[in-house]
Amino acid sequence: MRSMRVALIIAAAGLWTGCSSSDGPAPTLAGTWHVSGGTLTRGGSFQPNSFDVTVTASGDTFLASMPTVYFYNGPTLVATYDSGAQVITFSDTAKFGFGENATGASVRCGFIDFFGTKNSQRDTLTSGSASVFFSDTVPGGYCSPTATGNVTLHK
């Protein structure tokens, strides 16, 4: 009887370890990301101030889909960002985000970015930020943000 009980315990342990594998799929950045925030520096804001971004895997890269985002300075509409969303990757592989270019922009730097630092589960971007660019380049040829702010980014 005791040997049968030991055999059952060993069999159950074998099934349990066989079913839980460390070779399972790794967390992915693909999914529906929820962005919320809106208040930016210099009296600016973006609308909608809460929206979803869908990120899908495509081969070795990602594609994004997000709604049109509007940038306001006070009550004045400054820019419309609806050029088709893009996933943003940084040379620092801990960073990830998405953004869009302004349509019909008469300036060289016309885009909006939402990004943060990936957590290990890849379901939250910590230290989330929004950066709005709608200006010509500054001396030296790089783009400088028109307004920035904190955002929450999670699946």
C-alpha positions as protocol buffer text, in pm:
chain_id: "A"
residue {
  index: 1
  type: MET
  ca { x: 0 y: 0 z: 0 }
}
residue {
  index: 2
  type: ARG
  ca { x: 279 y: 239 z: 92 }
}
residue {
  index: 3
  type: SER
  ca { x: 465 y: 167 z: -231 }
}
residue {
  index: 4
  type: MET
  ca { x: 147 y: 234 z: -432 }
}
residue {
  index: 5
  type: ARG
  ca { x: 102 y: 570 z: -257 }
}
residue {
  index: 6
  type: VAL
  ca { x: 466 y: 660 z: -331 }
}
residue {
  index: 7
  type: ALA
  ca { x: 418 y: 559 z: -695 }
}
residue {
  index: 8
  type: LEU
  ca { x: 108 y: 781 z: -721 }
}
residue {
  index: 9
  type: ILE
  ca { x: 293 y: 1075 z: -569 }
}
residue {
  index: 10
  type: ILE
  ca { x: 584 y: 1027 z: -811 }
}
residue {
  index: 11
  type: ALA
  ca { x: 345 y: 1000 z: -1107 }
}
residue {
  index: 12
  type: ALA
  ca { x: 158 y: 1312 z: -1001 }
}
residue {
  index: 13
  type: ALA
  ca { x: 485 y: 1502 z: -958 }
}
residue {
  index: 14
  type: GLY
  ca { x: 592 y: 1390 z: -1306 }
}
residue {
  index: 15
  type: LEU
  ca { x: 267 y: 1515 z: -1456 }
}
residue {
  index: 16
  type: TRP
  ca { x: 293 y: 1845 z: -1268 }
}
residue {
  index: 17
  type: THR
  ca { x: 649 y: 1914 z: -1381 }
}
residue {
  index: 18
  type: GLY
  ca { x: 567 y: 1799 z: -1733 }
}
residue {
  index: 19
  type: CYS
  ca { x: 282 y: 2046 z: -1760 }
}
residue {
  index: 20
  type: SER
  ca { x: 470 y: 2345 z: -1622 }
}
residue {
  index: 21
  type: SER
  ca { x: 750 y: 2429 z: -1855 }
}
residue {
  index: 22
  type: SER
  ca { x: 990 y: 2718 z: -1845 }
}
residue {
  index: 23
  type: ASP
  ca { x: 990 y: 2696 z: -2224 }
}
residue {
  index: 24
  type: GLY
  ca { x: 648 y: 2861 z: -2241 }
}
residue {
  index: 25
  type: PRO
  ca { x: 598 y: 3177 z: -2444 }
}
residue {
  index: 26
  type: ALA
  ca { x: 778 y: 3484 z: -2316 }
}
residue {
  index: 27
  type: PRO
  ca { x: 576 y: 3796 z: -2237 }
}
residue {
  index: 28
  type: THR
  ca { x: 523 y: 4005 z: -2548 }
}
residue {
  index: 29
  type: LEU
  ca { x: 472 y: 4372 z: -2619 }
}
residue {
  index: 30
  type: ALA
  ca { x: 185 y: 4285 z: -2852 }
}
residue {
  index: 31
  type: GLY
  ca { x: -160 y: 4358 z: -2717 }
}
residue {
  index: 32
  type: THR
  ca { x: -390 y: 4647 z: -2637 }
}
residue {
  index: 33
  type: TRP
  ca { x: -215 y: 4926 z: -2448 }
}
residue {
  index: 34
  type: HIS
  ca { x: -418 y: 5178 z: -2249 }
}
residue {
  index: 35
  type: VAL
  ca { x: -281 y: 5534 z: -2251 }
}
residue {
  index: 36
  type: SER
  ca { x: -407 y: 5794 z: -2007 }
}
residue {
  index: 37
  type: GLY
  ca { x: -283 y: 6138 z: -1916 }
}
residue {
  index: 38
  type: GLY
  ca { x: -339 y: 6451 z: -2115 }
}
residue {
  index: 39
  type: THR
  ca { x: -192 y: 6739 z: -1917 }
}
residue {
  index: 40
  type: LEU
  ca { x: 136 y: 6862 z: -2058 }
}
residue {
  index: 41
  type: THR
  ca { x: 388 y: 7133 z: -1979 }
}
residue {
  index: 42
  type: ARG
  ca { x: 345 y: 7487 z: -2109 }
}
residue {
  index: 43
  type: GLY
  ca { x: -35 y: 7478 z: -2083 }
}
residue {
  index: 44
  type: GLY
  ca { x: -70 y: 7207 z: -2343 }
}
residue {
  index: 45
  type: SER
  ca { x: -286 y: 6898 z: -2353 }
}
residue {
  index: 46
  type: PHE
  ca { x: -364 y: 6611 z: -2584 }
}
residue {
  index: 47
  type: GLN
  ca { x: -709 y: 6475 z: -2667 }
}
residue {
  index: 48
  type: PRO
  ca { x: -842 y: 6220 z: -2623 }
}
residue {
  index: 49
  type: ASN
  ca { x: -669 y: 6205 z: -2288 }
}
residue {
  index: 50
  type: SER
  ca { x: -742 y: 5831 z: -2259 }
}
residue {
  index: 51
  type: PHE
  ca { x: -728 y: 5588 z: -2551 }
}
residue {
  index: 52
  type: ASP
  ca { x: -611 y: 5242 z: -2662 }
}
residue {
  index: 53
  type: VAL
  ca { x: -322 y: 5150 z: -2887 }
}
residue {
  index: 54
  type: THR
  ca { x: -318 y: 4806 z: -3047 }
}
residue {
  index: 55
  type: VAL
  ca { x: 30 y: 4660 z: -3100 }
}
residue {
  index: 56
  type: THR
  ca { x: 64 y: 4347 z: -3315 }
}
residue {
  index: 57
  type: ALA
  ca { x: 367 y: 4137 z: -3398 }
}
residue {
  index: 58
  type: SER
  ca { x: 474 y: 4129 z: -3762 }
}
residue {
  index: 59
  type: GLY
  ca { x: 779 y: 3915 z: -3821 }
}
residue {
  index: 60
  type: ASP
  ca { x: 1069 y: 4062 z: -3625 }
}
residue {
  index: 61
  type: THR
  ca { x: 894 y: 4393 z: -3562 }
}
residue {
  index: 62
  type: PHE
  ca { x: 569 y: 4538 z: -3431 }
}
residue {
  index: 63
  type: LEU
  ca { x: 289 y: 4741 z: -3588 }
}
residue {
  index: 64
  type: ALA
  ca { x: 67 y: 4987 z: -3403 }
}
residue {
  index: 65
  type: SER
  ca { x: -281 y: 5124 z: -3448 }
}
residue {
  index: 66
  type: MET
  ca { x: -401 y: 5425 z: -3252 }
}
residue {
  index: 67
  type: PRO
  ca { x: -668 y: 5693 z: -3283 }
}
residue {
  index: 68
  type: THR
  ca { x: -613 y: 6045 z: -3405 }
}
residue {
  index: 69
  type: VAL
  ca { x: -458 y: 6254 z: -3127 }
}
residue {
  index: 70
  type: TYR
  ca { x: -500 y: 6632 z: -3108 }
}
residue {
  index: 71
  type: PHE
  ca { x: -254 y: 6870 z: -2940 }
}
residue {
  index: 72
  type: TYR
  ca { x: -396 y: 7185 z: -2782 }
}
residue {
  index: 73
  type: ASN
  ca { x: -218 y: 7485 z: -2635 }
}
residue {
  index: 74
  type: GLY
  ca { x: -488 y: 7615 z: -2404 }
}
residue {
  index: 75
  type: PRO
  ca { x: -809 y: 7618 z: -2609 }
}
residue {
  index: 76
  type: THR
  ca { x: -623 y: 7645 z: -2943 }
}
residue {
  index: 77
  type: LEU
  ca { x: -579 y: 7336 z: -3160 }
}
residue {
  index: 78
  type: VAL
  ca { x: -212 y: 7330 z: -3264 }
}
residue {
  index: 79
  type: ALA
  ca { x: -170 y: 6995 z: -3442 }
}
residue {
  index: 80
  type: THR
  ca { x: -349 y: 6680 z: -3549 }
}
residue {
  index: 81
  type: TYR
  ca { x: -152 y: 6354 z: -3528 }
}
residue {
  index: 82
  type: ASP
  ca { x: -309 y: 6090 z: -3753 }
}
residue {
  index: 83
  type: SER
  ca { x: -46 y: 5983 z: -4001 }
}
residue {
  index: 84
  type: GLY
  ca { x: -60 y: 5617 z: -3903 }
}
residue {
  index: 85
  type: ALA
  ca { x: 85 y: 5495 z: -3579 }
}
residue {
  index: 86
  type: GLN
  ca { x: 436 y: 5358 z: -3546 }
}
residue {
  index: 87
  type: VAL
  ca { x: 607 y: 5150 z: -3281 }
}
residue {
  index: 88
  type: ILE
  ca { x: 911 y: 5325 z: -3137 }
}
residue {
  index: 89
  type: THR
  ca { x: 1213 y: 5128 z: -3024 }
}
residue {
  index: 90
  type: PHE
  ca { x: 1512 y: 5285 z: -2858 }
}
residue {
  index: 91
  type: SER
  ca { x: 1879 y: 5190 z: -2859 }
}
residue {
  index: 92
  type: ASP
  ca { x: 1826 y: 5128 z: -2486 }
}
residue {
  index: 93
  type: THR
  ca { x: 1624 y: 4807 z: -2522 }
}
residue {
  index: 94
  type: ALA
  ca { x: 1439 y: 4871 z: -2195 }
}
residue {
  index: 95
  type: LYS
  ca { x: 1243 y: 5155 z: -2363 }
}
residue {
  index: 96
  type: PHE
  ca { x: 937 y: 5104 z: -2581 }
}
residue {
  index: 97
  type: GLY
  ca { x: 657 y: 5320 z: -2714 }
}
residue {
  index: 98
  type: PHE
  ca { x: 441 y: 5433 z: -3003 }
}
residue {
  index: 99
  type: GLY
  ca { x: 355 y: 5756 z: -3177 }
}
residue {
  index: 100
  type: GLU
  ca { x: 221 y: 5934 z: -3483 }
}
residue {
  index: 101
  type: ASN
  ca { x: 327 y: 6211 z: -3716 }
}
residue {
  index: 102
  type: ALA
  ca { x: 128 y: 6529 z: -3767 }
}
residue {
  index: 103
  type: THR
  ca { x: -56 y: 6548 z: -4097 }
}
residue {
  index: 104
  type: GLY
  ca { x: -23 y: 6857 z: -4309 }
}
residue {
  index: 105
  type: ALA
  ca { x: 248 y: 6991 z: -4082 }
}
residue {
  index: 106
  type: SER
  ca { x: 435 y: 7296 z: -4207 }
}
residue {
  index: 107
  type: VAL
  ca { x: 713 y: 7229 z: -3958 }
}
residue {
  index: 108
  type: ARG
  ca { x: 998 y: 6982 z: -3972 }
}
residue {
  index: 109
  type: CYS
  ca { x: 938 y: 6825 z: -3628 }
}
residue {
  index: 110
  type: GLY
  ca { x: 573 y: 6726 z: -3612 }
}
residue {
  index: 111
  type: PHE
  ca { x: 509 y: 6408 z: -3412 }
}
residue {
  index: 112
  type: ILE
  ca { x: 382 y: 6281 z: -3078 }
}
residue {
  index: 113
  type: ASP
  ca { x: 537 y: 5995 z: -2877 }
}
residue {
  index: 114
  type: PHE
  ca { x: 416 y: 5790 z: -2582 }
}
residue {
  index: 115
  type: PHE
  ca { x: 685 y: 5573 z: -2423 }
}
residue {
  index: 116
  type: GLY
  ca { x: 826 y: 5424 z: -2107 }
}
residue {
  index: 117
  type: THR
  ca { x: 1046 y: 5150 z: -1962 }
}
residue {
  index: 118
  type: LYS
  ca { x: 928 y: 4790 z: -2011 }
}
residue {
  index: 119
  type: ASN
  ca { x: 861 y: 4589 z: -1698 }
}
residue {
  index: 120
  type: SER
  ca { x: 949 y: 4216 z: -1694 }
}
residue {
  index: 121
  type: GLN
  ca { x: 590 y: 4108 z: -1769 }
}
residue {
  index: 122
  type: ARG
  ca { x: 578 y: 4354 z: -2058 }
}
residue {
  index: 123
  type: ASP
  ca { x: 235 y: 4472 z: -1950 }
}
residue {
  index: 124
  type: THR
  ca { x: 334 y: 4814 z: -1813 }
}
residue {
  index: 125
  type: LEU
  ca { x: 565 y: 5088 z: -1932 }
}
residue {
  index: 126
  type: THR
  ca { x: 696 y: 5251 z: -1615 }
}
residue {
  index: 127
  type: SER
  ca { x: 797 y: 5618 z: -1604 }
}
residue {
  index: 128
  type: GLY
  ca { x: 552 y: 5679 z: -1888 }
}
residue {
  index: 129
  type: SER
  ca { x: 596 y: 6001 z: -2084 }
}
residue {
  index: 130
  type: ALA
  ca { x: 429 y: 6189 z: -2365 }
}
residue {
  index: 131
  type: SER
  ca { x: 638 y: 6415 z: -2585 }
}
residue {
  index: 132
  type: VAL
  ca { x: 478 y: 6648 z: -2836 }
}
residue {
  index: 133
  type: PHE
  ca { x: 689 y: 6788 z: -3117 }
}
residue {
  index: 134
  type: PHE
  ca { x: 553 y: 7064 z: -3336 }
}
residue {
  index: 135
  type: SER
  ca { x: 831 y: 7300 z: -3433 }
}
residue {
  index: 136
  type: ASP
  ca { x: 1124 y: 7346 z: -3663 }
}
residue {
  index: 137
  type: THR
  ca { x: 1460 y: 7209 z: -3557 }
}
residue {
  index: 138
  type: VAL
  ca { x: 1676 y: 7392 z: -3309 }
}
residue {
  index: 139
  type: PRO
  ca { x: 2038 y: 7483 z: -3390 }
}
residue {
  index: 140
  type: GLY
  ca { x: 2225 y: 7161 z: -3441 }
}
residue {
  index: 141
  type: GLY
  ca { x: 1942 y: 7004 z: -3639 }
}
residue {
  index: 142
  type: TYR
  ca { x: 1760 y: 6802 z: -3376 }
}
residue {
  index: 143
  type: CYS
  ca { x: 1395 y: 6815 z: -3270 }
}
residue {
  index: 144
  type: SER
  ca { x: 1310 y: 6962 z: -2932 }
}
residue {
  index: 145
  type: PRO
  ca { x: 974 y: 6881 z: -2765 }
}
residue {
  index: 146
  type: THR
  ca { x: 709 y: 7151 z: -2767 }
}
residue {
  index: 147
  type: ALA
  ca { x: 547 y: 6999 z: -2456 }
}
residue {
  index: 148
  type: THR
  ca { x: 595 y: 6694 z: -2234 }
}
residue {
  index: 149
  type: GLY
  ca { x: 402 y: 6520 z: -1959 }
}
residue {
  index: 150
  type: ASN
  ca { x: 356 y: 6204 z: -1759 }
}
residue {
  index: 151
  type: VAL
  ca { x: 122 y: 5931 z: -1880 }
}
residue {
  index: 152
  type: THR
  ca { x: 14 y: 5588 z: -1765 }
}
residue {
  index: 153
  type: LEU
  ca { x: 82 y: 5306 z: -2012 }
}
residue {
  index: 154
  type: HIS
  ca { x: -38 y: 4952 z: -1941 }
}
residue {
  index: 155
  type: LYS
  ca { x: -216 y: 4656 z: -2097 }
}
